[in-house]
Amino acid sequence: MHQSPTDRPRPRVLHITQPVDGGVARVLADLTRAQLAAGLDVVVACPEGATAAALRSLGADVRPWGAVRAPGPATVTEVRRLSAVIGAVRPDLVHAHSAKAGLAGRLAVRGRIPTVFQPHAWSFEAVRGVAAGLALGWERRGARWAARVVCVSEGERLRGALAGVRARWAVIPNGVDPDRFSPGPAAPAVRPPLPAGDGEADGPLVVCVGRLCRQKGQDVLLAAWPRVAEKVPGARLVLVGDGPDRERLAAAAPASVRFAGAVEDPVPWYRAAGLVVLPSRWEGMALAPLEAMACGRPVVVTDVDGARECLPPALVPHCLIPPGDPAALADAVSALLLDAPLGASLGRRGRAHVLAAHDVRRTAAAVTELYRTLLTGGAEPRSRAAARTPLDAGPAPRRPAHHAPPGTGPAAAGAPERPPAGDASVTGTPPGTPGTPGTPAVPAPGTPPRTPADDRPITRTPSPTPVGHAPVAGGAGASSGFTEDGRHSERRESVHS
């Protein structure tokens, strides 16, 4: 017989993840560490490998789940395997991370256990044409089986809502450990070793930390680099990370670019850098810029979901550029490399901002409080904050026309993954979805998009009450997140601690 949260001494949470590396793996490790410390019984279902070993070392109960990263014919078998794991673990709550685990987890559970889904950037942005349409169609249908869809930025939530994903939302911004990611000695004392014959050993160093793949946009950075090298003689670039695009990127890299490969600890690279760059094409809220700012380093990032929200206002004019624009990227990088005092000032402000708004302990507490609410069915204290974004993140995120999500406008199979700037066309509309009632329209270029009428901003302050204890008081008449006929209403919670 399945024990309820009140029958168990410790609530049991099952995290589910596909093969991951980089940011998602770090988020999962941070949550596992914090939840074990908070007294939860943490179980993780994931493939064997580095992530499984790291989570075991933290004390998590890791259950092997054979799965690959992408959906395909094997998904049916993977769902069956996961169902067996869930039956053996008997969790009180399931937290599925990223698209594939979110697909398998929600199909295996189908709402029978409180389920949290965290996309870590939307799956329909990672693929093209028909595949994008299928991914979006699944996200629209799968939302019914999630007690909450947790987004790491308001931009990520808004993208899902405008794409027609009708969910019960929670917005919990990413966080990093400011004790681990902290300022430290810079070059030359701890500058990571570079290949012999590197030339200007003390020239300005630009570092990009991220998986080598199309999402992270290292190809745009390489296209921008000759212009940087012309303006800043001796400047060098190091790409930290590995991934499917490494060979292609290495073939296109000029002599002043080095590939460090995957590293266990990126902190020495952040500390050695004069500037950290992440030219992503899409994100939810990337960890690398937060880690770099926590280390006191200035950053240059592209204006994708979560980027504007993770920056303090003072950094936006200097550090935020359009995605896919090598010239703008080169100009921003060169300007900061040539103005060291400005870079140092921006680095200090970035560090202060992370301490105030993106401490991982704050993030973990908000997630744990969300679990407590779902497990106890407790009412939540709420206050309206229509003009405020999560954690004082600054102005509400803009939605440029070229960021229109699939399913919200005309599409054609095989269309480019990202329409060019100024083009509001979209890719990959699922069969049967064009003209579907309730599908939001894409705003005209330059016009901020409307949040759906029934999506009212809600601010919630986490209580220190442990998971599984008495619910917080107040808000007894609040909406459950469903309409009278049982369909999801669209609602969000901007979570503050």
C-alpha positions in Angstrom: 0.0 0.0 0.0 1.3 3.4 -0.9 2.2 5.4 2.2 1.0 9.0 2.3 3.3 11.9 3.2 1.8 11.9 6.7 2.5 8.2 7.2 6.2 8.5 6.4 8.8 10.0 8.7 10.3 11.7 5.7 8.6 12.6 2.4 10.1 10.7 -0.5 10.9 12.6 -3.7 11.8 10.9 -6.9 13.9 13.0 -9.4 13.9 11.7 -12.9 16.5 12.8 -15.5 17.7 11.7 -18.9 21.4 11.6 -19.7 22.5 15.2 -18.9 25.6 17.2 -18.3 26.4 20.8 -17.7 23.7 23.0 -16.2 20.9 20.5 -15.6 23.3 18.1 -13.9 24.4 20.9 -11.6 20.9 22.0 -10.8 20.0 18.4 -9.9 23.1 18.0 -7.7 22.3 21.3 -5.9 18.7 20.3 -5.3 19.7 16.8 -4.1 22.3 18.2 -1.7 19.8 20.8 -0.2 16.9 18.4 0.0 18.9 15.8 1.8 20.0 18.4 4.2 16.4 19.5 4.7 15.4 15.9 5.7 13.8 14.6 2.5 14.2 11.1 1.3 15.8 11.7 -2.1 15.7 9.1 -4.8 17.0 9.7 -8.4 16.1 7.7 -11.5 18.7 8.2 -14.2 21.1 6.4 -16.5 24.3 5.1 -15.1 27.3 7.5 -15.6 29.0 10.5 -14.2 25.7 12.1 -13.0 24.6 9.0 -11.2 28.0 8.6 -9.5 28.0 12.3 -8.4 24.5 12.0 -6.9 25.4 8.8 -5.1 28.4 10.6 -3.6 26.0 13.1 -2.1 24.0 10.4 -0.4 21.0 10.1 -2.9 19.4 6.7 -3.5 20.1 6.3 -7.3 18.0 3.8 -9.2 19.3 3.0 -12.7 17.0 3.9 -15.5 18.1 3.0 -19.0 17.2 5.9 -21.3 18.7 8.0 -24.1 18.6 11.7 -24.4 16.2 12.1 -27.3 12.7 10.7 -27.8 12.3 7.9 -30.3 11.0 4.3 -30.8 12.7 3.3 -27.5 10.6 5.7 -25.5 7.8 3.1 -25.0 10.3 0.7 -23.4 11.8 3.5 -21.4 8.4 4.4 -20.0 7.8 0.8 -18.9 11.2 0.7 -17.2 10.5 3.9 -15.4 7.0 2.7 -14.3 8.8 -0.3 -12.7 11.2 2.1 -10.9 8.3 4.2 -9.7 6.5 1.1 -8.4 9.5 0.0 -6.5 10.3 3.5 -5.0 6.7 4.5 -4.2 7.5 8.2 -4.1 5.3 10.9 -2.6 6.2 13.3 -5.3 7.9 13.1 -8.7 10.2 15.9 -10.1 11.0 15.3 -13.8 13.8 17.3 -15.4 14.1 18.3 -19.1 12.0 17.2 -22.0 12.7 13.4 -22.3 12.4 12.7 -18.6 9.4 15.0 -18.5 7.8 12.9 -21.3 8.6 9.6 -19.7 7.8 10.6 -16.2 4.4 12.1 -17.0 3.4 9.2 -19.2 4.4 6.7 -16.4 2.6 8.6 -13.6 -0.3 10.3 -15.5 -1.2 12.5 -12.5 -1.6 9.7 -10.0 1.3 11.1 -7.9 2.0 14.9 -7.5 4.3 15.6 -10.4 6.6 18.6 -11.0 8.0 19.1 -14.5 10.9 21.4 -15.0 11.7 21.9 -18.7 15.1 23.6 -18.3 14.3 25.4 -21.7 11.6 24.2 -23.9 12.0 21.1 -26.1 10.3 22.7 -29.1 13.1 25.2 -29.4 15.8 22.5 -29.7 14.4 20.9 -32.9 13.1 21.9 -36.3 10.1 21.5 -38.6 7.8 18.6 -37.9 9.9 17.5 -34.8 9.2 21.0 -33.3 5.5 20.6 -33.9 5.5 17.2 -32.3 7.4 18.4 -29.3 5.1 21.4 -28.8 2.0 19.1 -29.2 3.3 16.9 -26.5 4.0 19.8 -24.1 0.5 21.1 -24.6 -1.0 17.7 -23.8 1.4 16.7 -21.1 0.8 19.8 -19.0 -2.4 18.2 -17.7 -0.3 15.6 -15.8 1.9 18.1 -14.0 0.8 19.6 -10.6 3.3 22.4 -11.4 5.4 23.3 -14.4 8.5 25.0 -12.9 10.1 27.6 -15.1 13.4 29.2 -14.2 12.5 32.6 -15.7 9.4 34.6 -16.5 10.5 34.6 -20.1 10.5 30.8 -20.2 7.0 30.7 -18.7 5.7 33.3 -21.1 7.2 31.4 -24.1 5.3 28.3 -23.0 2.1 30.2 -22.4 2.2 31.9 -25.7 2.8 28.6 -27.4 -0.4 27.3 -25.9 0.9 25.3 -23.0 -1.8 25.7 -20.4 -0.3 24.7 -17.1 -0.2 25.5 -13.4 3.0 27.5 -13.4 5.7 28.3 -10.8 8.6 30.6 -11.6 11.7 29.8 -9.5 14.9 31.4 -10.9 18.1 29.5 -11.0 20.7 29.9 -8.3 24.3 29.1 -7.8 26.5 28.6 -4.7 28.2 31.9 -4.0 30.7 30.3 -1.6 32.0 27.9 -4.3 31.6 30.4 -7.2 33.5 33.4 -5.7 36.2 35.9 -6.7 39.7 34.5 -6.4 43.3 35.0 -7.6 43.4 35.9 -11.3 46.2 35.5 -13.9 48.9 34.6 -13.9 48.9 32.9 -10.5 46.0 30.5 -11.2 45.5 31.0 -14.9 44.7 27.5 -16.3 47.5 26.1 -18.5 47.3 26.9 -22.2 49.1 25.1 -25.0 52.8 25.9 -25.5 53.5 28.6 -28.0 50.4 30.4 -27.0 52.1 33.7 -27.5 50.6 36.5 -25.5 50.5 34.7 -22.1 49.1 37.7 -20.3 46.7 38.9 -23.1 43.0 39.4 -22.2 41.3 36.1 -21.9 37.6 35.5 -22.9 36.0 32.3 -21.6 32.9 30.6 -22.8 31.6 27.7 -20.6 28.9 25.5 -22.1 28.1 22.4 -24.0 29.4 22.6 -27.5 26.1 22.5 -29.4 23.9 24.8 -31.5 22.0 26.0 -28.5 25.0 27.6 -26.9 26.0 29.6 -30.0 29.7 29.0 -30.0 29.6 29.2 -33.8 28.4 32.8 -33.5 31.3 33.6 -31.1 33.8 32.1 -33.5 32.3 34.2 -36.3 32.7 37.3 -34.1 36.2 36.5 -32.9 38.3 37.8 -35.9 36.7 41.3 -35.3 37.6 41.0 -31.6 41.1 40.0 -32.3 41.5 43.0 -34.7 40.3 45.5 -32.1 42.0 43.8 -29.1 45.5 42.5 -30.2 46.5 39.5 -28.0 43.0 38.6 -27.0 42.5 34.9 -26.6 39.4 32.7 -26.4 38.9 29.5 -24.5 35.8 27.3 -25.0 35.3 25.2 -21.9 33.0 22.1 -22.4 32.4 19.3 -24.8 29.6 18.3 -27.1 28.5 17.1 -30.5 29.7 20.2 -32.4 33.3 20.1 -31.1 34.9 18.9 -34.4 33.0 21.3 -36.5 33.8 24.2 -34.2 37.5 23.3 -34.0 37.7 23.2 -37.8 36.5 26.8 -37.9 38.5 28.2 -35.0 41.3 30.7 -35.6 44.7 30.2 -33.9 43.9 32.3 -30.9 41.0 30.0 -29.8 41.6 27.0 -27.5 39.3 24.1 -26.6 39.6 23.1 -22.9 37.2 20.1 -23.1 34.9 19.1 -20.3 36.1 20.1 -16.9 34.9 19.0 -13.5 35.3 22.5 -12.0 34.9 25.6 -14.1 35.8 28.0 -11.2 39.5 28.4 -12.2 38.4 29.3 -15.7 36.0 31.9 -14.5 38.6 33.4 -12.2 41.2 33.5 -15.0 38.9 35.2 -17.4 38.7 38.9 -18.1 35.3 38.3 -19.6 32.8 35.4 -19.8 30.6 35.1 -22.8 27.6 32.9 -23.5 26.0 33.6 -27.0 23.1 31.2 -26.6 20.3 30.9 -29.2 17.8 29.8 -26.5 17.7 29.2 -22.8 15.5 29.0 -19.7 18.0 30.8 -17.5 21.6 29.7 -18.1 23.8 28.9 -15.1 27.1 30.0 -16.6 26.4 33.8 -16.5 25.3 33.4 -12.9 28.4 31.5 -12.0 30.7 34.0 -13.7 29.0 36.9 -12.0 29.3 35.1 -8.7 33.0 34.9 -9.4 33.1 38.7 -9.9 33.5 38.5 -13.7 31.7 40.7 -16.3 29.6 38.8 -18.8 28.2 39.2 -22.3 25.1 37.3 -23.0 22.4 37.2 -25.6 18.9 38.4 -25.0 17.2 35.0 -24.8 14.8 33.8 -22.1 16.2 34.4 -18.6 19.2 36.5 -19.7 17.6 39.9 -19.0 16.1 38.6 -15.8 19.4 37.3 -14.5 21.3 40.6 -15.0 21.2 43.6 -12.6 19.9 46.7 -14.5 23.4 48.3 -14.6 24.8 45.5 -16.7 22.1 45.4 -19.3 23.4 48.2 -21.6 26.9 46.8 -21.7 26.3 43.0 -21.5 23.1 42.1 -23.3 23.1 41.7 -27.1 20.7 40.2 -29.7 21.1 36.5 -30.4 22.8 35.4 -33.6 24.5 38.7 -34.3 28.3 38.3 -34.6 29.0 42.0 -35.1 27.1 43.1 -32.0 28.8 40.3 -30.0 32.2 41.4 -31.2 31.5 45.1 -30.4 30.3 44.2 -26.8 33.2 41.9 -26.1 35.8 44.4 -27.5 34.4 47.3 -25.5 34.6 45.5 -22.2 38.1 44.1 -22.9 39.3 47.6 -23.7 37.8 49.1 -20.6 39.1 47.1 -17.7 37.8 49.5 -14.9 34.3 49.2 -16.4 34.6 45.4 -16.5 35.7 45.3 -12.9 32.8 47.5 -11.8 30.3 45.4 -13.7 31.8 42.2 -12.1 31.4 43.6 -8.6 27.8 44.6 -9.3 27.1 41.1 -10.8 28.4 39.4 -7.7 26.2 41.6 -5.4 23.2 40.8 -7.6 23.8 37.0 -7.4 24.1 37.2 -3.6 20.9 39.1 -3.4 18.7 37.2 -5.9 20.3 34.0 -7.2 21.8 32.2 -4.1 21.2 28.5 -4.7 20.0 28.1 -1.1 17.1 30.5 -1.9 16.3 28.5 -5.0 16.3 25.1 -3.2 14.2 26.5 -0.4 11.6 27.7 -2.9 11.5 24.3 -4.6 11.2 22.5 -1.2 8.3 24.8 -0.2 6.6 24.0 -3.5 6.8 20.3 -2.7 5.4 21.0 0.8 2.4 22.8 -0.7 1.7 20.0 -3.2 2.1 17.2 -0.6 -0.1 18.8 2.0 -2.7 20.4 -0.2 -2.1 23.5 1.9 -3.4 26.9 0.8 -0.8 29.4 -0.1 -0.5 33.0 1.0 -0.8 35.3 -2.1 -0.4 38.9 -3.0 -1.0 40.5 -6.3 2.1 41.8 -8.0 1.1 42.5 -11.6 3.9 44.9 -12.4 6.7 42.9 -10.7 8.9 40.2 -12.1 10.4 37.4 -10.0 13.1 38.4 -7.5 13.2 42.1 -8.6 14.6 41.0 -11.9 14.0 44.3 -13.5 11.6 45.1 -16.3 9.3 42.3 -17.6 11.1 40.3 -20.3 10.6 41.5 -23.9 9.4 39.0 -26.5 11.1 39.9 -29.7 9.2 38.9 -32.9 12.0 36.5 -33.9 11.5 34.6 -30.6 7.9 33.6 -31.5 7.3 30.1 -30.2 6.1 27.3 -32.5 2.4 26.9 -32.8 1.5 30.6 -32.6 1.7 31.5 -36.3 2.2 30.2 -39.8 4.7 27.3 -40.1 6.0 24.9 -42.6 7.7 21.6 -42.1 11.4 22.0 -42.5 11.4 25.7 -41.8 14.5 27.1 -40.0 14.6 26.5 -36.3 14.8 30.3 -35.7 13.2 32.8 -38.1 15.5 35.7 -38.8 15.2 38.9 -36.7 12.0 40.8 -37.5 10.2 37.8 -38.9 7.3 36.7 -36.7 6.9 33.4 -38.6 7.3 30.2 -36.5 8.2 26.6 -37.1 6.7 23.3 -36.6 3.0 23.7 -35.9 1.5 20.3 -34.9 -1.1 18.7 -37.2 -4.5 20.1 -36.4 -3.3 23.0 -34.3 -3.5 26.0 -36.6 -6.5 28.1 -35.7 -7.1 26.1 -32.6 -9.3 28.1 -30.2 -7.4 29.6 -27.3 -4.0 29.6 -29.1 -2.5 33.0 -28.3 -1.5 35.2 -31.2 2.0 36.6 -31.8 2.2 40.3 -31.0 3.2 42.7 -33.8 6.9 43.5 -33.9 7.9 45.8 -31.0 4.6 45.2 -29.1 4.9 43.5 -25.7 2.9 40.3 -25.7 -0.2 40.0 -23.6 -0.2 37.5 -20.8 -3.4 35.3 -21.3 -6.3 36.9 -19.4 -6.7 34.1 -16.9 -2.9 34.2 -16.1 -2.8 36.4 -13.0 0.7 37.1 -11.4 0.8 35.6 -8.0 3.7 36.2 -5.5 4.3 33.5 -2.9 6.8 33.7 0.0 8.1 30.3 1.0 7.5 29.3 4.7 10.3 27.7 6.7 7.8 25.0 7.6 9.3 21.6 6.7 7.8 19.5 3.9 5.1 17.3 5.2 4.1 19.4 8.1 1.0 21.6 8.6 0.1 23.9 5.7 0.6 27.6 6.0 -2.5 29.6 6.7 -4.4 32.0 4.5 -5.8 32.1 1.0 -8.5 29.5 1.6 -10.6 30.7 -1.3 -7.8 30.7 -3.8 -8.1 29.0 -7.2 -7.1 25.4 -7.4 -5.7 25.9 -10.9 -8.6 24.0 -12.6 -11.7 25.3 -14.2 -15.1 23.8 -13.1 -15.0 21.1 -15.8 -11.6 19.9 -14.6 -9.4 21.6 -17.3 -6.2 23.4 -16.3 -6.5 27.1 -15.9 -3.4 29.1 -16.6 -1.8 30.5 -13.5 1.6 31.3 -12.3 3.3 31.7 -9.0 6.4 34.0 -8.9 8.3 32.4 -6.0 10.2 34.6 -3.7 12.3 33.8 -0.6 
